[in-house]
Amino acid sequence: LDHGPDQVDWSALGRVLRRVHDHPVPVDVRPRRRGIRRSGRSLRALLAQLDDAYGPDVSAALRERWDAAHPRLRRLADAERALKRSRRPADRVSTHGDPHLGNVLLDDDGRPWLIDFDEAAVAPRELDLMLIELGVLFDAPLTEAHRATFREGYGLDVPVDRERIARFGCVRAVEDAVSVFLSALDADPTDPAPLRMLDGILGPHGLVSLVESELDGLPHSRELAETKEKR
């Protein structure tokens, strides 16, 4: 789907995702992914990997972006650890794992269909809802009207845990940023695409900025900041 968020029937998309979450978790199938992490490594380990990779021989443009991004991503890694310690129990459901608009098709009648279940997981439903609640689109962020329509279709009977949304957003943002930075190392230095991708994910509508805003809106955001400073 590349037509922008206003072309999406958000109520219908909410109903589709709710059906995924209501599908019984198979008892005789071991999911390839169980939980929120895709890399299987801690966020601190991922950032340390990039610190080692981005040495003095890296281009000035990439090094400048990594120097600017590092403290922001470290904040997300620290916040994720703090939020994990205070997490509450949650039901684990069947999830798509990556329901952004790039994995949505519209048929001739405008009905949305989810594709690419390669990251499906058994996890709290916020693993999927995080991408909707944060509005992960670089150029056309979701509005509260989009989200409200989605919630009506999904069902207002299910409360959304904002701390879990923030925590899962931290994981997703750091993993995505590290992946893009590593890809940029292997790219043709004359190709502008990697820099555009980095500027997208780190820019005002990118996932890193969206997660930062979500953290700032938590009731105990100051405590999370103080935890970071003490470390």
N, C-alpha and C positions, 0 to 999 in steps of 0.2 A: 504494500500500500504506500503510494508516494503522492497522494492527492491532498495531504494535510488533514489535520484533526477535524475540521468542520465537515468533511465528507464522510465521517464515520458515524454509524448509528450506535452511539455509546451504550444505549440501553440494551440493544441486541448483543453487543460485545460483552456486556456485563452478564447477560443470561448464558452466553456460551461459556465464559470462564467459570461461572457458578456450576454448570453441569460437569465441567472437568473436576472441580473440587469436590462435588458430591459423588463422583464415581468411586465405588468402594476400592480401597487399596488391596490389590491382589495379595493373598496370603501365601501363594506358592511361587511368587516371582521376586527375585532380588533386584531392586532398581540399580541401575548403573551409578546413580548419584543419590546419596541419602543425606540430605542436609542442604545448607545454603552455599557452601564453598564449592567452586568448580575446580580450583587449582589443587586442593588438598593441602595447601601450605598456609601458615599464618600470615597475616598482613604484614607484620614486622619482617618476616623472612623474605617476602616479596620485595619490600622496600630495600632491604639490605642487598638483595640481588642486583637491584638497579644501581645502588650506590657503587657496587663493585664494577658494574658494566660501564657506567658513565664516567670514565676516567678522562685524563687530559687530552687524549687523542680523539675524543668525540668532537663533532663539529660545534662551532660556537652557538649556532641556532638551537641545536638540541640541548647542549649543556645549559644554556640560559633558561630554557623551558623546564629542565629538570630541577635546576636550582630554585626556581620560583615555585614549582609544584611540590617539592619535597616536604616543606613544613605543613602544607595543606593536607597532603596525604597522610603524614604522620599524625596529624590531629585526628583524622578519621580512624586510623588504626588504633589510637589510644581510646577514642570514644567507643569504638566497637568492643574493646576489652572491658571497659567500665559497664557498658550496657549489658554485656553478656553475663557479668557477675550478678546483675540485679534482675535478670529475665524471669518472667513468670511462666508457669506451665502453659502449653498450647497444644491443641489438637493437631495431629499430623495428617495431612490429606494428600491426595493425588494432585500434583501441580504440573503445569506446563514447563515452568522453569525459565522461560524467556519470552513472555507475551507482549513484546513491544510491537509497534505498528509495522515493522519490517517483517514480522511473522503473521501478518493478517492479510488475507485476500478478500476481495469483495466479488460476489457473483453478479450476474446480470441484473438481479433484483436489489442489489445493494446490501445483501446480507453478509455479515462478516464471518469468515472461517479462519480458525487457527491452524497453522501449519508448523512444521519443524519441531517435533517433540523430542529432539535429540538431547535436550537438557532436562527432560522430565525428571521429577524427584518426588520423594515422600518427605514433606516438610510442612511447617506452618503455612497457612494460606497467604500470609503477608509476603512470602517469597515472590508470588506473582503480583499481588496487589501493590507492592512497593513501586513497580514500574508505572502503574497508573496513578497512584497517589502522589508520586514525585513528578510525574509528567516528563518522562525521558524522551524529549525531542529537542534537537539542537536549534532548529530555526523557527519552530512554531510551538512554544510550550503550551501544555494543556491549561485551560482555564478552570476555575471552580465550577462553572456551568457544565463543562465536559465531565468532570469528576462526579458531580451530583447526579447527572443523567446515568452515568455508569453505575453508581451505587444503587440507584432505583432498580435498574435491571438486574444487578447482582443480588440484591436483597438487603434491605435495611435491618434484617434480623441478626446480622453478623457484625459485631463491633470490630473496629480496626484498632489494633494496638500500635499507637504512634511510636513508642520506643522500639518496638520490633521493626517497624517500617524504617526508622532511622538506622538501626543496627544493620539490617539487611542491605540498606542503601550504602552504608560504609563499606561493607564487604564487596558489593558489586562495583562501586566506584573505584576502589583501590585495585581490584583485579582487572577491571577494564583499562585503567590508566597504565598499569604496569605492562599489560599486553600490548598496548599501542606504543609505549615507549620502546619496548623490546623490538617490535616490528620496525620501528623507525631506524633502529641501529643497522638493520640488514637491508634497508631500502637504498635505492639509488639516490645519492645526495642531491642530484639535480631534479628529482621528482618532488613537486610541492605537496603531493597528496598526504604524506605522513605528517607534515607540519599542520596542514588543515585539520586532520583528524585530532591531533593533539590540542590545537586551539579550540576545536569543537568540544571535546570532553572536559576541558579546563575552563572554557568560556562561560559567560553569564547564564546561558541556557543549557550548559552541559551538566552531566550527572554529578560531577564533583561539587559544583556550585549549588545544585539543587539539594544535595545531601547536607552541605554546610548550612543552608537556610533551614532545613528540617531540624538539624541539631540545635540551631539558635532558638527555635520555637519550642523546644522541650521545656517543661517546667523547671527542671534542674540543670539547664544548660550551663549555668555558672559553675556548678559542682563538677561537671565534666571538664570544663576549662581549667579549674583549679587542680584536678587530678593530673592533667597533662603538665601543668607547670611544676608540680612536685616531682614529676619524673624527669 
